[in-house]
Structure formats: C-alpha cells, structure tokens
C-alpha cells in the first residue's frame, strides 16, 4: 500500500509539474519565445522520463502510448478554443515542435539549406508535424513528413487537415529504412532528434543519399 501511494503521489506531482511548465510554454501572453521553445520539450521530458516512466511497468505499451501522446490533441483543442479560431503554425510551435529551440532551429535549417517555394522536402521522424507545417507555411515548399509511430502520425494528419495544409504536406506512416525504393527525389532532407533512434546508420545514410537530388542538402540535429 505504501509503494502504491508513493507511486500515485509521484504521478500526481508529475501531472502538476507538466501542467505548469506547459502553461508557460503555450501561453500566448508569455512573450519570450526562445524560453517557450526550450520549455515545451522540457515539459515532455520531465513528464515522461523523470516522473511517469518509472511507474508504468504494469501498463501495456498501447495504453501508455495513448496516455503520453493524447496530450498533443488536448493542447491543440485547448489552444483552438482559447483563440476561438484555428491556430497558426507559429502559435502551435509551443508544443508541436518536438525538439529543442523550436522554430528557431527550423528557421536556421530553412536559411542554411535554402528551402524555398520550389523545394521538395523530406522530414524524417516528423512527430506530430510541427516543422513540416511551419516550413510549408513560411516557404510554400512541399513537405513529405515520415513518422514511424502511428499515433503521432495520426495526430499530425488531424492538425494538418484542420489547418488546410494537406495539399502540400504529405504525412507518411512508415520506417525511413523502407523508403530505399521511393520514387521521389528531394531537394532537402531534414530531421530533428530522430536519427539516433535508428541504429543501422550505414543503411540510413545510403537511403538519405539516394533520396537527395544532385546538389541537394541534408540538415539534421
């Protein structure tokens, strides 16, 4: 009983910390966007890795996956309700960019690898689609967003359709290692905090090389 109470207490504390950090990260009245960009992934890390993860041994993977990803849709609908309209990609960036420094990092990529209207871009490990949507809205480039986890990809599709960006953002629920016969070449390939999850680096880099157009660029972080 003591252990159960202790575990439940940790989960309640985790929920409290997550809500407070997420509030600051997603609050439109909080003007420091650089701090917001760091707080959003920090809130996810605190929630999943420090507090909640040690206590989910008895949960099924599917149940924990639902619990840990459903928050993105909750955040989206809460923001939409608060604004009384569909949020733009910059407003969404407080939680839909699942990497450090948020849109600041994406802006660096856009500039460094010269993403423009005529570009065809591949985002590897695209999560819930934040960078893909932002790149499309800023540059009008066409973006293919590949995500291995179905639950994240489904959320990405939902938000992209709600923003009316589905014509130029194609979400693909698949493993990048399966795309060695993909019949599209890309001007730019981008990836944030995803490649270290793929141990077969030799095959991965060969696929990336084969998917790039001549003189194309690969940006990863």
Number of C-alpha atoms within 10 A of each C-alpha: 6 7 8 10 10 11 17 14 12 17 19 14 15 19 15 13 16 20 14 12 19 21 18 19 26 22 13 16 7 12 11 11 19 15 15 26 24 17 23 27 23 19 22 19 15 17 22 17 11 12 19 21 14 12 13 14 9 7 10 9 11 10 10 17 14 12 10 14 15 14 13 17 17 11 18 20 15 12 19 16 12 12 12 9 9 17 19 13 22 16 17 20 23 30 25 28 27 25 23 19 19 26 23 13 16 22 15 12 21 18 10 11 16 15 23 18 14 11 18 21 27 27 24 24 26 30 27 29 30 26 28 31 30 21 24 21 17 15 15 19 20 26 26 22 29 24 25 16 16 13 17 22 22 18 19 26 20 15 24 23 13 12 14 11 18 17 10 18 24 18 22 20 18 17 14 21 16 10 16 14 10 11 7 13 18 22 21 25 24 23 21 21 14 16 17 10 9 12 9 11 13 8 14 18 13 12 18 22 17 17 22 20 15 11 7 17 20 17 16 13 13
